[in-house]
Amino acid sequence: MKIVEVAAGLIHHRGRYLIARRKPGIHLAGFWEFPGGKREPGESLEEVWPDWQVDLTLRTRRPVTELERRQQEVLLRIDDWCRCYEDRIVELGGIGFFMGGIGPDGHIGFNIFGSDHHSTTRLTATNYETQAAAAGDLGGIEVSRRRLVITIGLKTITRNPQCVAIVLAAGEAKAGVIESAVQAPASVAVPASALRELPFARFYITLGAAKRLSQRQLRLLETAEAVADEQVEKALIDLALAKQKRLTDLSDADLAGDERAALVVRRRGQPLNALAEMVRNRLIAKIEAGSRREENTRFLHTEPHHDDLMLGYLPAIVRNVRSASNVHHFVTLTSGFTAVTNQYMLDQLSLLRRFIDSPAFAALHAENYFDPHNRHARNRDTWQYLDGIAARNAEMRDQGAARRLLRNLMEIHDETDLRAIKDRIEETVHYFRTVYPGKKDPDAIQKLKGMCREWEAECLWGYFGWQSSHIHHLRLGFYTGDIFTPAPTIERDVAPILKLLEFTRPDIISVALDPEASGPDTHYKVLQAINEAALRYSEATGRTDLRIWGYRNVWFRFHPSEANLYVPVSLNMFSVMESAFLNTFVSQREASFPSYEHDGPFCQLAQRIQVEQYAMLKICLGREWFAEHPSPLIRAARGMVFLREMNLDEFRQTARLLRQSAEAAPA
């Protein structure tokens, strides 16, 4: 495992603050200079751990080789370095000011779930949630899995009772950990709860992050002019789930134990049974609406990244693909190159090496098959790949992938000579073997990685019969691979979307509708660009009947009250989703930037979410409602996709509110 220095805070000493900086990626550059860290002449950490695997069991067992003896010695010196660091903080009077974020498991610094509240500066391993959250900064989960960290402890922060500790959190994704940190009993399961002993500890959070704080929600309800149906729905659904009862079985006794639900009912001035019946009918209407199939409808399915549509609402797409009267266009707004690892590219280049000198490729080259503008040949790449999947023939499948990679290399380098392309292959292989993970790639490499993701999307929609003429790749310019990407602009980012709207003339536009975002998020920027393009398209064409389908996938979820289309998902559809994902999104089978909620393929997490959403409705409506329903579609449901349908005005308002929350969110 790699070692990274990640101590953070300010030390208050004699009326002034001294900085204890957070330096990710320094690899203990300063370790040797501290007491206990003095190195031998010419010694480096790379020599001590040549494979960057640090075995912490050497703290408690005897070494069996000379290299292990040396590693144990250095490991103990690192522990001494941490002790001296902690002693120095104590000597200076403790930390006077601490500012930080909070991790998906509630960690503060790198004091992960289960950390002792009396912990001090130490070298430690991290958990999966922390590794997944850090993957974007470190070049992928395969890198962050191997890293140890040095972090100040929870006691390091709280030792000085006058310490001012500020924790920042933005967005609904943090609502759960904020709820635990503020409301749950103090526990090692909630690292942030250690800060409660500091009278000057504060959480600065956005409305989305505060969404599950009971007193905050009560205050909002008390000051609202009126209680809307959606608020009634949310309160009674939450009460039904908490009590594990059908809505119509809720009693006044249940209501008495829930302040929020009781306040909602009181402010509406209606009996509980009447409101519960209203919510039940609303849920049924949403299921019926999501079960209907569109006819004579033009769809533009948009996604920020190449698997967002599949993971978001594939069952709704498939149901509407089955009607020949509908027309579908699929567009990915960014090139998605950051999700492609160097190792994956090496594997693909190795594949191409196998085929490039074959008679089959020579014959294809002679007929100008690899011309980047040959759209029919692009479709043949996909057909070859899908034929291989159907035949369970790896050679056929691999040849299809190699054809597309060769075509991409010819386009990027503007080369048609196979000898020149082979030189380019070797140059590219050398680059991927020598560059460190996480380094920003040059433009040509970014484009090549992005084209690999575009190929995967074409294979996915080829599963359902759609050819490249209906699959679009916009590669919006704000997506740069930098830590902080620029905001979308009209000419660079909105104009291409407007042009596509004019070409496809959709009736329904789908949008990744994440909740409160923090500004730099790709999904948020794509949504704002689509909103502006849709507005201009509506004004230019006079179209006021556009419908917007907002969806969420593995990163965020709708509460049932926030969605108004519930799409039933069968076991058969789960099977289709898994097969399509694993066979087409090959670069994501072991995602380098996974969700902290699931250590495995994204399709499994999507299925889990959809099953959980179905389970909520089954509690609210009762098992019998599904089991005895006259429609086999609903009887077969084992999952639910939640969508939110909006008209243009509702979509604009949603985008405006998201922009306001992003501009107000902590940086």
Sequence and secondary structure as in RCSB ss.txt:
>XXXX:A:sequence
MKIVEVAAGLIHHRGRYLIARRKPGIHLAGFWEFPGGKREPGESLEEVWPDWQVDLTLRTRRPVTELERRQQEVL
LRIDDWCRCYEDRIVELGGIGFFMGGIGPDGHIGFNIFGSDHHSTTRLTATNYETQAAAAGDLGGIEVSRRRLVI
TIGLKTITRNPQCVAIVLAAGEAKAGVIESAVQAPASVAVPASALRELPFARFYITLGAAKRLSQRQLRLLETAE
AVADEQVEKALIDLALAKQKRLTDLSDADLAGDERAALVVRRRGQPLNALAEMVRNRLIAKIEAGSRREENTRFL
HTEPHHDDLMLGYLPAIVRNVRSASNVHHFVTLTSGFTAVTNQYMLDQLSLLRRFIDSPAFAALHAENYFDPHNR
HARNRDTWQYLDGIAARNAEMRDQGAARRLLRNLMEIHDETDLRAIKDRIEETVHYFRTVYPGKKDPDAIQKLKG
MCREWEAECLWGYFGWQSSHIHHLRLGFYTGDIFTPAPTIERDVAPILKLLEFTRPDIISVALDPEASGPDTHYK
VLQAINEAALRYSEATGRTDLRIWGYRNVWFRFHPSEANLYVPVSLNMFSVMESAFLNTFVSQREASFPSYEHDG
PFCQLAQRIQVEQYAMLKICLGREWFAEHPSPLIRAARGMVFLREMNLDEFRQTARLLRQSAEAAPA
>XXXX:A:secstr
 EEEE   EEEEETTEEEEE   TT  STTGGGSTT    TT  HHHHSTT    GGGGTS   SHHHHHHHHHH
HHHHHHHHHHHHHHHHTTSEEEEEE   TT  BTTB TT  TT  SEEE   HHHHHHHHHHHTSHHHHTTEEEE
E  HHHHHSSTT EEEEEE SGGGHHHHHHHHHS  BTTBGGGGGGG TTEEEEE TTTTTT HHHHHHHHHHSS
S  HHHHHHHHHHHHHHHT  GGG  HHHHHT HHHHHHHHHHTS HHHHHHHHHHHHHHHHHHHH    S EEE
EEESSTTHHHHHHHHHHHHHHT TT EEEEEESS  GGGS HHHHHHHHHHHHHHTTSHHHHHHHHTTTT TT H
HHHHHHHHHHHHHHHHT HHHHHHHHHHHHHHHHHHHHT   HHHHHHHHHHHHHHHHHS TT    HHHHHHHH
HHHHHHHHHHHHTTT  GGGEEE   TT  SSSS     IIIIIHHHHHHHHHH  SEEEEE  SS  SS HHHH
HHHHHHHHHHHHHHHH     EEEEE  SS    GGG SEEEEEEHHHHHHHHHHHHHH GGGTT SS  TT SS
 HHHHHHHHHHHHHHHHHHHH HHHHHT S HHHHTEEEEEEEEEEEHHHHHHHHHHHHHHHHHS  
